[in-house]
Amino acid sequence: MWKLILIIPFWFLPQPPTPDFVVLIVNNCQLAKYVERGENPKRFFIVLDYRDTRGLVTLGHDYIYPEDKPSTMTMSYREILQGNPMFTSDINNLLSWAKLKTNKKKIFILLSSDYCSGKRFVSSQSFTLYEVKIGLELIE
């Protein structure tokens, strides 16, 4: 009887809040093409051209008006992994990209240039994560 009484209160403990963002690691090191706009602050697109049924996927850290500027954040690779990130190589079809695009959470990416370098193995290294918008183009 006492065991049941002790277990029930644990169900009512507040759950830690889930983050309002998703971290996407661009780990397609050979496939990802980085296109910089050459303006300051940093504005760029990452292009993933799958050349199959997935079509063309762009991840854009870009804006027109300064008030629409996407955010950035800094995290260590360990913190990124603790947040259960997604990897671009695991997104296997255009429908999965479309679901990610319509997700209400913000999407932050770890650039392929950071992931594919040895920097992620340096314990004190911090990475800038960039908020992006996903663009999809079906190639017929």
DRENDO-1510 file (C-alpha; in Angstrom, 1 decimal, always signed):
<recs>
REC; n; res; u; v; w
REC; 1; MET; +0.0; +0.0; +0.0 .
REC; 2; TRP; +2.8; +2.5; +0.9 .
REC; 3; LYS; +4.7; +1.7; -2.2 .
REC; 4; LEU; +1.7; +2.7; -4.4 .
REC; 5; ILE; +1.3; +6.0; -2.5 .
REC; 6; LEU; +5.0; +6.8; -3.0 .
REC; 7; ILE; +4.9; +6.1; -6.8 .
REC; 8; ILE; +1.9; +8.1; -7.6 .
REC; 9; PRO; +3.4; +11.5; -6.7 .
REC; 10; PHE; +6.2; +10.9; -9.2 .
REC; 11; TRP; +3.7; +11.0; -12.0 .
REC; 12; PHE; +2.7; +14.5; -11.1 .
REC; 13; LEU; +6.2; +15.9; -11.1 .
REC; 14; PRO; +6.7; +18.6; -13.7 .
REC; 15; GLN; +8.4; +17.3; -16.9 .
REC; 16; PRO; +11.4; +19.3; -18.2 .
REC; 17; PRO; +10.3; +21.5; -21.1 .
REC; 18; THR; +11.1; +20.3; -24.6 .
REC; 19; PRO; +13.2; +22.7; -26.6 .
REC; 20; ASP; +11.4; +24.8; -29.2 .
REC; 21; PHE; +14.1; +24.0; -31.8 .
REC; 22; VAL; +15.5; +21.0; -33.7 .
REC; 23; VAL; +19.3; +20.7; -34.5 .
REC; 24; LEU; +20.0; +19.4; -37.9 .
REC; 25; ILE; +23.6; +18.2; -38.6 .
REC; 26; VAL; +24.6; +18.6; -42.2 .
REC; 27; ASN; +26.7; +15.5; -42.5 .
REC; 28; ASN; +26.5; +14.9; -46.2 .
REC; 29; CYS; +30.0; +16.3; -46.5 .
REC; 30; GLN; +30.5; +15.7; -50.3 .
REC; 31; LEU; +26.9; +16.5; -51.3 .
REC; 32; ALA; +26.4; +19.8; -49.4 .
REC; 33; LYS; +27.2; +22.9; -51.4 .
REC; 34; TYR; +27.7; +26.1; -49.4 .
REC; 35; VAL; +26.6; +29.3; -51.2 .
REC; 36; GLU; +27.5; +32.5; -49.4 .
REC; 37; ARG; +25.8; +35.7; -50.2 .
REC; 38; GLY; +29.0; +37.7; -49.4 .
REC; 39; GLU; +27.2; +40.1; -47.2 .
REC; 40; ASN; +27.7; +40.9; -43.5 .
REC; 41; PRO; +26.3; +39.5; -41.3 .
REC; 42; LYS; +26.7; +36.0; -42.6 .
REC; 43; ARG; +23.9; +35.1; -45.1 .
REC; 44; PHE; +24.1; +31.8; -46.9 .
REC; 45; PHE; +22.4; +28.8; -48.4 .
REC; 46; ILE; +23.3; +25.1; -48.2 .
REC; 47; VAL; +22.2; +23.2; -51.3 .
REC; 48; LEU; +21.6; +19.4; -51.2 .
REC; 49; ASP; +21.1; +18.2; -54.7 .
REC; 50; TYR; +20.2; +14.5; -54.4 .
REC; 51; ARG; +19.7; +13.9; -58.1 .
REC; 52; ASP; +17.0; +11.4; -57.4 .
REC; 53; THR; +13.4; +11.4; -56.2 .
REC; 54; ARG; +14.3; +13.7; -53.2 .
REC; 55; GLY; +15.0; +16.6; -55.6 .
REC; 56; LEU; +16.7; +19.7; -54.5 .
REC; 57; VAL; +16.8; +20.8; -50.8 .
REC; 58; THR; +18.0; +24.2; -49.7 .
REC; 59; LEU; +18.7; +25.3; -46.1 .
REC; 60; GLY; +18.7; +29.1; -46.1 .
REC; 61; HIS; +20.1; +31.4; -43.4 .
REC; 62; ASP; +18.9; +34.5; -45.2 .
REC; 63; TYR; +16.5; +37.5; -44.8 .
REC; 64; ILE; +15.3; +40.6; -46.6 .
REC; 65; TYR; +14.5; +42.9; -43.7 .
REC; 66; PRO; +16.8; +43.2; -40.6 .
REC; 67; GLU; +13.9; +42.5; -38.2 .
REC; 68; ASP; +13.5; +39.1; -40.0 .
REC; 69; LYS; +17.1; +38.1; -39.3 .
REC; 70; PRO; +17.3; +34.4; -38.3 .
REC; 71; SER; +18.9; +33.6; -35.0 .
REC; 72; THR; +22.1; +31.8; -34.1 .
REC; 73; MET; +23.3; +30.0; -31.0 .
REC; 74; THR; +26.5; +28.5; -29.7 .
REC; 75; MET; +26.8; +25.0; -28.4 .
REC; 76; SER; +29.5; +22.4; -27.9 .
REC; 77; TYR; +29.3; +19.2; -29.9 .
REC; 78; ARG; +28.6; +17.3; -26.7 .
REC; 79; GLU; +25.6; +19.6; -26.0 .
REC; 80; ILE; +24.4; +19.2; -29.6 .
REC; 81; LEU; +24.5; +15.4; -29.2 .
REC; 82; GLN; +22.6; +15.5; -25.9 .
REC; 83; GLY; +19.8; +17.3; -27.6 .
REC; 84; ASN; +19.2; +14.3; -29.9 .
REC; 85; PRO; +19.9; +16.0; -33.2 .
REC; 86; MET; +18.8; +14.9; -36.7 .
REC; 87; PHE; +21.3; +14.1; -39.5 .
REC; 88; THR; +20.7; +15.1; -43.1 .
REC; 89; SER; +21.9; +11.7; -44.2 .
REC; 90; ASP; +19.0; +10.1; -42.3 .
REC; 91; ILE; +16.3; +12.1; -44.1 .
REC; 92; ASN; +15.6; +9.7; -46.9 .
REC; 93; ASN; +12.8; +11.3; -49.0 .
REC; 94; LEU; +11.2; +14.5; -50.0 .
REC; 95; LEU; +8.2; +13.8; -47.7 .
REC; 96; SER; +10.4; +13.7; -44.7 .
REC; 97; TRP; +11.9; +17.0; -45.6 .
REC; 98; ALA; +8.4; +18.4; -46.1 .
REC; 99; LYS; +7.4; +17.2; -42.6 .
REC; 100; LEU; +10.5; +18.8; -41.2 .
REC; 101; LYS; +9.7; +22.1; -43.1 .
REC; 102; THR; +6.1; +22.2; -41.7 .
REC; 103; ASN; +7.3; +21.5; -38.1 .
REC; 104; LYS; +6.5; +24.4; -35.8 .
REC; 105; LYS; +9.9; +24.2; -34.2 .
REC; 106; LYS; +12.8; +26.4; -35.3 .
REC; 107; ILE; +15.5; +24.5; -37.2 .
REC; 108; PHE; +19.2; +25.2; -36.4 .
REC; 109; ILE; +22.0; +23.6; -38.4 .
REC; 110; LEU; +25.5; +22.6; -37.7 .
REC; 111; LEU; +27.4; +23.4; -40.9 .
REC; 112; SER; +29.0; +20.5; -42.8 .
REC; 113; SER; +32.4; +22.4; -42.8 .
REC; 114; ASP; +32.3; +22.2; -38.9 .
REC; 115; TYR; +31.0; +18.6; -38.8 .
REC; 116; CYS; +33.3; +17.2; -41.4 .
REC; 117; SER; +36.4; +18.8; -39.9 .
REC; 118; GLY; +38.2; +17.4; -36.8 .
REC; 119; LYS; +36.8; +20.3; -34.7 .
REC; 120; ARG; +34.0; +18.2; -33.3 .
REC; 121; PHE; +36.5; +16.0; -31.5 .
REC; 122; VAL; +38.0; +18.9; -29.6 .
REC; 123; SER; +36.3; +19.0; -26.2 .
REC; 124; SER; +36.6; +22.8; -25.7 .
REC; 125; GLN; +35.3; +23.6; -29.2 .
REC; 126; SER; +32.1; +25.5; -29.5 .
REC; 127; PHE; +30.0; +25.7; -32.7 .
REC; 128; THR; +27.7; +28.3; -34.1 .
REC; 129; LEU; +24.3; +26.9; -35.1 .
REC; 130; TYR; +22.3; +28.8; -37.6 .
REC; 131; GLU; +18.6; +29.1; -37.9 .
REC; 132; VAL; +17.4; +28.1; -41.4 .
REC; 133; LYS; +14.3; +27.8; -43.5 .
REC; 134; ILE; +13.9; +24.8; -45.7 .
REC; 135; GLY; +13.2; +25.1; -49.4 .
REC; 136; LEU; +12.2; +22.2; -51.6 .
REC; 137; GLU; +12.2; +21.7; -55.3 .
REC; 138; LEU; +11.0; +18.5; -57.0 .
REC; 139; ILE; +13.1; +17.7; -60.0 .
REC; 140; GLU; +11.2; +16.1; -62.8 .
</recs>
